[in-house]
């Protein structure tokens, strides 16, 4: 599928870049790049761009000025651009996330090879980086793990490498599931079950660890299901939201026997580690 790219310049940039990013994420935009003058936002080409923009502060706001440039990136060109721009990701000394064509870069810690295609999760985004760090800093890796919104499958692969024996990796996009399967095979992963669908695919299964790197609204919609699927004393790792959303999510999670254990931050993004009481 083609991709919509919105280049938005803002004056003043702050705090409106964070506000617009959060609002566009709620409208279905899936990834963002901070620029000197604003943001670049990406979404699948089937999104209603005009409706998304009208649902944000870009509509009738006198507190800042802005300009928007929209273009469509063909599927093949997106992959070519990614390959030309992709650099290895170093998550401290824990892990190096590489593309299959990387040969001559320094490697630190666990080596994970990812070909993202159109899926989210190469480690470049702050949320994936924090979730990777959080996985390494768990006291122990439970045998059974749920990875919601698996994208490329990178977090599921890391979880298996850290000792998980049974991983259910779910994504609503069929091409993400295909991509996650390919990346699992690329990394010789044997314990990952990749499924297309939503939270209802979990059924009655129980997990010692649930990973969810999605966005705030979906996390809130899923929170009760996460709690039900989590063993007592189990861990829930959440990301895909801004640091300004942390207090709201912690308060919301407390309604479902989930309490904060640890907080991660990188730039304006955040991740939360919670435990089920």
C-alpha angles and dihedrals in degrees: 000000000000121000130231115223119197117191108197123187117195134193111225093023098198131096092001095068090064093042094050092044091054092046094049090048088058089052094054106273106141110194138025140195122203114226133187091260103029139307143311114219128196131201140157112280093245092070119112097240096185092051091047092051092047088055093059137070088266086083113088098335118151096185096082142012125233147176128208129204117188128194139162119236112206115231095247094046090051091058092046091051091048092052092050093048102035116116127179117271119226115200095198105282093318102086147353117216110204139178117240090251095056112107110143104048127107113262126211129185121329114012117221122178116206132181102188103189101178096332127112121243122067096141092252092102115080093236095056090045092053093046090052090051090047092053091054092048097053113117088235138350114247117228094236121052136176118207109192116196090013096180107174091003092242096135092046090051092050091047090054092047088053092054111279112147102192122030125178108201115191132185132167092220116080093209090054089055091051089047093048090051091051092049092047089054090045089057095042091245113169104175104059122106110196116202133178113226144059138283091302088073089073093072113171096334120130127212139195091211132027121191118196120173101169127106135297099261095048091046090054092047090051098040097098090048091049090053092048092050094047123091117236106275090019125140129244118196115195132184140145097097141088128264088249088065097054099092092047093051095045091051091047093048091052088070088067102049092267121132132183119258103166140003127212127194135186121173105316094334129093143195129198131207112205134178129213110237 
